[in-house]
Amino acid sequence: MNRLKLIYPGTIIVGIVAYVFTVGIAFVTKGFVIGVLSASLPIISNMYWVYSFWNETGTVYTFYINIHLALAVMILLCLLVQQIIKRFP
């Protein structure tokens, strides 16, 4: 479990930053109702806004998309390390 102690706090911090960015973008661009909806459905709204930004800009080099890509990689890394720990205690 020591290996996960290095990754887990970073994943939580990046997840919180991604959530705050998503809710902020929803409030600013679409208004109160969509902002509240995005706040109550974080996973679905994160996927929607990443897809929307990716289509609008046509590039991956925006800060918002990079945060979500980093979060996805960190979550997959946590799952991978957890599986390795289960197999080789």
C-alpha positions, 0 to 999 in steps of 0.5 A: 500500500505504500506505493498508493500513498504517493499517487492517491493524494495527487489524484484527489487534488487533481479531481477536486481541481477538475470538479471546480473547473467543470462547475465554474465553466458550466456556470459561466457559459450556460448559466445557473441551471446547467451549473447546478446540473454539472455540480450534481452529475460530476462524471457525466458533466466532466466527460461532456465538457471535455468533449465540448472543449476538444471539439471547439478547439480541435486540440488537446493543449488546453489546461482543462483537457490536460487536467482531465487527461492527467486525472484519468491517467492517475486513476488508471495508475492507482488501479494498476498498482492496486492489482499488482499489490494484490498479486504480489503481496 
